[in-house]
Each structure stands twice: as C-alpha cells, then as structure tokens.
Amino acid sequence: MSSCYVPAVVPSYESELRVALELARRAGDLVVALRQQGIEVDYKAGQEPVTRADREASGLIVSSLLQAFPEDIVISEELEVDPRRVSASRVWYVDPIDGTRDYIRGDDGFAVMIGLCVEGKPTVGVVHQPTRDRTYFTAPAVPAQVKDTGHLHLLQVSATDDPAQSRLAASASHRSDDIDRVKDRLGIRDELNVGSVGLKLCLIAAGSRDLYVNPAAKTKAWDTCAPEAILHAAGGQLSDLYGQPVDYRAEDLRHHFGLVGSNRVLHAKVTQQLATLFPRR
C-alpha cells in the first residue's frame, strides 16, 4: 500500500493497521466524491443528520473488515449494534463520517474513523481527514504519527501544565453554554472549534491543542475508540468528566458522564475542577 506508511516489522496488528489505513482512505475518497454530487440529508433519532455518504462509507468499511477479520465484531454508527460486543475480545468501532454537520456544510472538520478494541482497550486507531490529506494512526508497535500531505510526523502531546494556559478544543456544532462555564472556571482564553471529536483529540495528540472538554452525554464508543488509541500512544489521556476511564464494554455505547481529553499532565487538575462544576447526577 504505497499511500500509507507502516514500519517493515510490526510484531502484532500489522495487518489490522494496514487494512484500517486502506479502508479509511477509500471511504474518505468516497465521501468526498459523494459530497461533490450534492447532499440529501435525513435525520436519525435525536435529530442527528445522516447522509447517503455515511451509509455507503459504513457499508464499505464494515463489509471489508468482516471479510478481512471474520471472527471479529464490527460496530458502526450506521448499523444495529451487535450485542456480542460486550464480551468479545476484539471489537472494531467505525464512524464513517465523524463530524457529519461539518461534512454537510462543506467544511473540513470531519473524519473517517476506524478503531480496534482488544479486551476493551483501544489498540489500533486510524483517523483520516480526507479533504486535508491527513491521517493520524497508531498500533501497539507503531508510534502515534500523522501522515500530512505525504509527510510523516511523530505525535507528541504538549507539556502545558497550567489549565489557564491550555488551548481548548471544543465542538463546532454542539457547543453549549457549559463550555463558557468550563472556560471561566479554568481561566481559559484560547478556544478552537472543530466538528469531529476524533480530530479534536488528534490535535491534542499532535501538541497543537492541550485540552478537550465535552460535558454532554451525546458521544458514543465509535466517536472515541480510534482517537483514544492515538492520543494514548502520543502521551495523552481520555476519561469522563470525573477522571474515570472510558468503558468500551459497558452495555450502553453512550458516554453518559461526558469526556475530557488532555496532554495528561493537565488531567487531574482539570477533572478535579470539573467535578465541582458538574456534580455527578
């Protein structure tokens, strides 16, 4: 696969990463081509938009993953959830277009995301931003890195340890007044708005942002599996608002207690503040 880089020797998960990289690229090409043809928008439960591109990219990725790894469970945002995922040792989480509202608007803040959980732990992650020709990826023997317009760069989180100096990544489409409360409590002035959850976490992995806070309960496992693998490999951390790890084996796919992603050195300071701002319900 000439367009994607994987080191020559990977003790494990080499084939998984190769397949995920290739499928993310193919799905990215597909959704960009479909957007150029014009977009018809339907709405799912909760008035979440969905397009033909979401469905076709999901079909491409899911069928190909099952062909390559027939014993695995594959979960996609656009399909019924296989209940076996709770106890399965290997589960793929697919978000064919993370940031659908940005995709519909014609913006760049969307990504194709493919992640593999092994024993409940995000292990392989690919986040592909097709309109920028940018792909973030990692696997156990592959350091977190980004291929950006043909050039490879290792990913490393920042060393910022003062919450007030942190550069916040926040939602572009679902931003609420709670983010202003977070900024006021932490003393943050620098905010960047991006649609895709995965891209926000990858910006932290790249060291260009320091913190992501989402107090809402709208995100699900397919929003976080791939980017959490990348963020963790780059030295960062993802948890709920109270510092508890994300549970990929929970019965409910939804992250009910929000999300905090950081460069790790900020994490305890931030979650301690947020626990008082958003008392557990």
C-alpha positions, 0 to 999 in steps of 0.5 A: 500500500504505497499511500500509507506508511507502516514500519517493515516489522510490526510484531502484532496488528500489522495487518489490522493497521494496514487494512484500517489505513486502506479502508479509511482512505477509500471511504474518505475518497468516497465521501468526498466524491459523494459530497461533490454530487450534492447532499440529501440529508435525513435525520436519525433519532435525536435529530442527528443528520445522516447522509447517503455518504455515511451509509455507503462509507459504513457499508464499505468499511464494515463489509471489508473488515468482516471479510478481512477479520471474520471472527471479529465484531464490527460496530458502526454508527450506521448499523444495529449494534451487535450485542456480542460486543460486550464480551468479545475480545476484539471489537472494531468501532467505525464512524464513517463520517465523524463530524457529519454537520461539518461534512454537510456544510462543506467544511473540513472538520470531519473524519473517517474513523476506524478503531480496534478494541482488544479486551476493551482497550483501544489498540489500533486507531486510524483517523483520516481527514480526507479533504486535508490529506491527513491521517493520524494512526497508531498500533501497539508497535507503531508510534502515534504519527500523522501522515500530512500531505505525504509527510510523516510526523511523530505525535507528541502531546504538549507539556502545558501544565497550567489549565489557564494556559491550555488551548481548548478544543471544543465542538463546532456544532454542539457547543453549549453554554457549559463550555463558557462555564468550563472556560471561566472556571479554568481561566481559559482564553484560547478556544478552537472549534472543530466538528469531529471529536476524533480530530479534536483529540488528534490535535491534542495528540499532535501538541497543537491543542492541550485540552478537550472538554465535552460535558454532554452525554451525546458521544458514543464508543465509535466517536472515541475508540480510534482517537483514544488509541492515538492520543494514548500512544502520543502521551495523552489521556481520555476519561469522563468528566470525573477522571474515570476511564472510558468503558468500551464494554459497558452495555450502553455505547453512550458516554453518559458522564461526558469526556475530557481529553488532555496532554495528561499532565493537565488531567487531574487538575482539570477533572478535579475542577470539573467535578465541582462544576458538574456534580455527578447526577 
